[in-house]
Amino acid sequence: MNLLVLFVLGAIFLLLVFLALAAIRVVQQYERGVIFVLGRLSGAKGPGLFLVPPLISHMIKVDLRIVTLTVPPQEVITRDNVTIKVTAVLYFYVVDPIAAVVNVVDYNQATTQIGQTTLRNVLGQSVLDELLAERIKINQDLQAIIEVHTSRWGVKVTAVEVKHVELPVTMQRAMAKQAEAEREKRAKVIHAEGELQASTKLAQAAKVICSQPTTLQLRYLQR
């Protein structure tokens, strides 16, 4: 009988030790643990070590560090009917771990999807020249629109950068020809301005010589 009692007490002791060990949770400095007890939200804890009763509760860890998210290449038709392929990068982090767990299934996936959709919509409303020349303004517009959606998920978007714009080959050739024509135009303008300045100087010199003939003789003596 004594052996049976000892066995039962030993089993109970081991069970308590197991439950105590299972209840220990460690949350890193850059994490927060969102705890649910019997399905009800209890709150967010961390960083550090604390106890979460097993069986009746569970914890979801949320990383608070900045995430660099590359938006896959998106094919976009601009307002002036040019088909381009664009790649962008999003920088974001979780500011409200409870909202990131309760309000959305997967905030990383949701942010990726809203980034793709917003990228196509915003660039589709821009002409190609605006996209190439006003990159900073477009990045700011993208960030503002994306944040409207992600703020409900406890996610803060710190920056959106249009990383690469791939133009069709025909458009690249047309732009190269246009750039070459612009360079030739500037060269001709500079040459014409030089000719004008030279002719003006010659006209001024001719007036001086005509008004003072002795200056011509002095010029010849200098040679």
RALINSUL-V499345 format. One line per field, one symbol per residue. psi: psi as a letter, one per 20 degrees, with the letter a starting at -180 (. if undefined). Layout:
psi: ???
//
This chain:
psi: ghhgghgghgggghgggghghhipppprhjrqopppokipphapqrraprpoprgirrqppppjqppooopqpppqorhklpprppprppprrphnhghhghiqgohggghgghggghgggghijqrhhghhhlhgggghggggghhhghhijkppohqppogpooqqghhggghggghghgghghghgggghggghghgghgghhggghhnhhhgghghhh.
//
